[in-house]
């Protein structure tokens, strides 16, 4: 028996005001489980503030490619892969923030609803449980030979979700779009809040979408057509 909701929240990217508004709008109950889909940090104005809110509300937080970059820097000390947004975030993070990031998981499977929550996605036709973070935190599209890739490198390639046969049903973020991207066995809910789009939550089992608009565009995103840009 399912007592509460499973609430997935898409890529927040430092947009703390929008997250606070979304949390208020969701009216989260004690029996609900809140699942952050990763990329809580970077691009928006307040990564520390977002993680502070997530610490108070999260049941589970999934590691995104932006957190993965920060973790690699923290583990190796090498800043060669850091981007400008990473450096800004590093100056904001506290020891409690790092503890939260270090406890993020690659994915979260809920057998009661046969649904897996992940940041980027999975390679179709392979066992999803064994796919490494290099895939699950980064995949957006598939190349012509079926390899995982980023959309910016292969702008005309098909999305991995177009070929995902299920089960399980997959709820993911990572790929910003103007609207949610719904297929029979998956739903993508990164609606580009940091780029002036919306911050989206997806509530199961009722399959309800809850959104709040971005206050403004904090970061340019070429795949969004937001009026706020």
C-alpha positions, 0 to 999 in steps of 0.5 A, a space after each residue: 500500500 502506498 501512503 504518500 506521494 513520490 515527488 521528483 524535483 527537476 534540476 534546480 541549478 541554484 534557483 533557491 527562490 523558485 525552489 522555495 516557492 515550489 516546495 510551498 506549492 507542493 504542500 509536502 506531507 510527512 508521508 511523502 518522499 521527495 526525490 531530487 534529480 540532481 544538478 542542484 548547484 551551479 548556474 543560478 544565484 545560490 547553490 548553498 541556499 538550494 542545498 540547505 532547502 534540500 537537506 530539510 526536504 529530501 528523502 533522496 538526492 541523486 547525483 547530477 553531472 554538475 555535482 559529479 564534477 565538484 566531487 571529482 575536484 574534491 577527491 583529486 584536487 585537480 581543477 582542470 575540468 572545472 568550469 566558471 560556475 563550478 568555481 563560484 559554487 565552490 566558494 559557497 559550499 559549507 561542510 554540511 553542503 559537502 556532506 549532503 553532496 557526498 551522500 547523493 546516489 546514482 539512482 533511486 528505484 521504487 519497486 511499489 511503482 516500478 519506477 527509477 529516478 535518475 539524473 540523465 538516463 540509461 542506455 536502452 536495451 542494457 541492464 539499467 542497474 549496472 550502468 555507471 555514473 559516466 552514463 547515468 549522469 550524462 546521457 542525453 542522446 544516442 549516436 548512430 552507433 548507439 553510444 551515449 552522448 551529450 546533445 550539444 555534441 550531437 544536436 540532431 541525434 535522437 534522445 535515449 528516451 525515444 528508445 527506452 522500452 521499459 519497464 521500469 518507468 524512468 523519471 529524469 532531468 538533465 536535458 533542459 526543454 521548454 516543456 516536459 518530455 513524456 514518452 510511454 515509459 519515461 518522463 523528462 522534467 528538466 524545464 530549464 529553470 536557470 535559463 528562465 524556464 520553469 522548475 518542475 516537480 512530478 508527483 506519483 502515483 497520481 502523475 501530477 505536474 507541479 511547476 513554478 516559473 523562473 523569476 528570470 534567466 540566470 544562465 543562457 540555455 540555447 535549447 529554451 525559448 523562454 520569454 525571460 531570456 
